[in-house]
């Protein structure tokens, strides 16, 4: 699902119910961190609605989830 993450959005996904973290992209803009249950992260990344809300932060402040690109 990496192609769905915009190149200009450094994104870190962190599962709260597993010991898993995944980084996408690079750059100088502040990193966006999205945290939640692994299944909910996978649902969001594939374009489905998560069962539980995800926590999204940019530079430590609460932020809206970034818009993902369409299917490759």
Backbone as CSV, one residue per row, in Angstrom:
resi,resn,N_x,N_y,N_z,CA_x,CA_y,CA_z,C_x,C_y,C_z
1,UNK,0.810,-1.196,0.000,0.000,0.000,0.000,0.859,1.268,0.000
2,UNK,2.162,1.100,0.000,3.064,2.256,0.004,2.762,3.251,-1.122
3,UNK,2.378,2.813,-2.337,2.096,3.786,-3.391,0.923,4.717,-3.089
4,UNK,0.109,4.392,-2.114,-1.028,5.258,-1.761,-0.605,6.439,-0.894
5,UNK,0.592,6.362,-0.297,1.067,7.444,0.575,1.741,8.505,-0.287
6,UNK,1.272,9.761,-0.235,1.907,10.813,-1.027,3.388,10.955,-0.674
7,UNK,4.217,11.171,-1.698,5.656,11.264,-1.482,6.049,12.428,-0.584
8,UNK,5.243,13.478,-0.557,5.597,14.659,0.239,5.070,14.587,1.674
9,UNK,4.567,13.426,2.080,4.054,13.246,3.446,4.873,12.168,4.147
10,UNK,5.875,12.550,4.950,6.581,11.544,5.738,5.598,10.979,6.771
11,UNK,5.315,9.715,6.666,4.265,9.095,7.473,4.839,7.934,8.272
12,UNK,4.465,7.879,9.543,4.822,6.748,10.397,3.521,6.142,10.906
13,UNK,3.353,4.849,10.646,2.204,4.112,11.175,2.686,3.296,12.359
14,UNK,1.983,3.408,13.488,2.369,2.689,14.692,1.169,1.919,15.222
15,UNK,1.317,0.597,15.281,0.249,-0.254,15.816,0.307,-0.216,17.338
16,UNK,-0.824,0.023,17.957,-0.888,0.090,19.418,-1.128,-1.273,20.053
17,UNK,-1.512,-2.266,19.245,-1.776,-3.604,19.770,-0.704,-4.604,19.339
18,UNK,0.330,-4.137,18.705,1.456,-4.970,18.275,2.737,-4.154,18.430
19,UNK,3.856,-4.797,18.274,5.124,-4.068,18.267,5.525,-3.867,16.813
20,UNK,4.800,-2.997,16.143,5.020,-2.760,14.724,4.937,-1.271,14.437
21,UNK,5.907,-0.799,13.689,5.915,0.572,13.229,6.465,0.574,11.815
22,UNK,5.871,1.379,10.951,6.290,1.417,9.549,6.404,2.864,9.097
23,UNK,7.520,3.208,8.461,7.755,4.566,7.962,7.618,4.582,6.446
24,UNK,6.956,5.626,5.947,6.805,5.854,4.519,7.310,7.252,4.206
25,UNK,8.007,7.406,3.096,8.432,8.711,2.639,9.592,9.282,3.437
26,UNK,10.028,10.440,2.986,11.095,11.168,3.660,10.923,12.635,3.297
27,UNK,11.687,13.479,3.921,11.600,14.899,3.612,11.780,15.755,4.835
28,UNK,11.712,17.059,4.605,11.946,18.028,5.672,10.685,18.501,6.368
29,UNK,9.524,18.177,5.819,8.287,18.605,6.466,8.056,17.751,7.705
30,UNK,7.281,18.243,8.655,7.041,17.462,9.872,6.423,16.099,9.572
31,UNK,6.882,15.106,10.296,6.370,13.747,10.140,4.953,13.656,10.682
32,UNK,4.122,12.930,9.958,2.761,12.646,10.402,2.790,11.247,11.000
33,UNK,2.307,11.117,12.239,2.258,9.831,12.916,0.804,9.422,13.088
34,UNK,0.476,8.238,12.603,-0.876,7.700,12.755,-0.763,6.441,13.600
35,UNK,-1.506,6.412,14.703,-1.459,5.289,15.637,-2.843,4.685,15.800
36,UNK,-2.860,3.378,16.017,-4.112,2.672,16.257,-3.886,1.181,16.158
37,UNK,-4.957,0.430,16.312,-4.870,-1.021,16.195,-4.440,-1.389,14.778
38,UNK,-3.688,-2.463,14.639,-3.139,-2.873,13.353,-4.229,-3.024,12.286
39,UNK,-5.328,-3.670,12.633,-6.415,-3.845,11.672,-7.015,-2.526,11.224
40,UNK,-7.103,-1.573,12.141,-7.649,-0.259,11.797,-6.680,0.522,10.910
41,UNK,-5.385,0.396,11.175,-4.398,1.040,10.305,-4.465,0.452,8.899
42,UNK,-4.567,-0.875,8.818,-4.657,-1.538,7.515,-5.932,-1.120,6.781
43,UNK,-7.025,-1.026,7.504,-8.281,-0.608,6.883,-8.135,0.792,6.291
44,UNK,-7.613,1.734,7.054,-7.447,3.104,6.572,-6.511,3.149,5.367
45,UNK,-5.409,2.442,5.445,-4.421,2.468,4.373,-4.970,1.865,3.077
46,UNK,-5.933,0.957,3.186,-6.523,0.352,1.992,-7.814,1.048,1.554
47,UNK,-8.177,2.128,2.235,-9.337,2.904,1.820,-10.642,2.529,2.481
48,UNK,-10.574,1.683,3.509,-11.791,1.313,4.242,-11.875,2.110,5.539
49,UNK,-13.013,2.069,6.156,-13.219,2.792,7.411,-12.725,1.932,8.573
50,UNK,-11.849,2.503,9.424,-11.393,1.764,10.612,-12.560,1.542,11.581
51,UNK,-12.507,0.436,12.327,-13.534,0.180,13.342,-13.368,1.128,14.521
52,UNK,-12.143,1.407,14.896,-11.842,2.321,16.001,-11.135,3.552,15.435
53,UNK,-11.316,4.716,16.060,-10.647,5.919,15.566,-9.127,5.780,15.624
54,UNK,-8.468,6.408,14.667,-7.013,6.460,14.644,-6.557,7.797,15.219
55,UNK,-5.405,7.792,15.854,-4.817,9.009,16.404,-3.800,9.527,15.396
56,UNK,-3.980,10.743,14.927,-3.063,11.332,13.954,-2.445,12.593,14.555
57,UNK,-1.122,12.679,14.444,-0.402,13.828,14.991,0.645,14.302,13.995
58,UNK,0.806,15.616,13.937,1.847,16.248,13.145,2.616,17.170,14.086
59,UNK,3.899,16.899,14.234,4.745,17.648,15.177,4.173,17.598,16.586
60,UNK,3.572,16.473,16.955,3.041,16.282,18.298,1.635,16.812,18.515
61,UNK,1.101,17.593,17.570,-0.236,18.163,17.715,-1.254,17.307,16.955
62,UNK,-2.454,17.191,17.502,-3.518,16.447,16.840,-3.759,17.045,15.452
63,UNK,-3.891,16.178,14.463,-4.077,16.619,13.079,-5.047,15.671,12.379
64,UNK,-5.654,16.131,11.289,-6.518,15.224,10.517,-5.671,14.183,9.797
65,UNK,-6.270,13.046,9.513,-5.582,12.014,8.749,-5.221,12.561,7.377
66,UNK,-4.044,12.244,6.887,-3.685,12.738,5.547,-4.515,12.040,4.468
67,UNK,-4.720,12.749,3.370,-5.416,12.165,2.222,-4.459,11.211,1.527
68,UNK,-4.934,10.013,1.256,-4.131,9.035,0.548,-4.407,9.114,-0.944
69,UNK,-3.451,8.656,-1.736,-3.622,8.634,-3.178,-4.527,7.459,-3.567
70,UNK,-4.964,7.451,-4.804,-5.816,6.375,-5.291,-5.039,5.076,-5.446
71,UNK,-5.755,4.045,-5.827,-5.131,2.739,-6.021,-4.148,2.813,-7.186
72,UNK,-2.971,2.205,-7.009,-1.963,2.257,-8.086,-2.369,1.433,-9.295
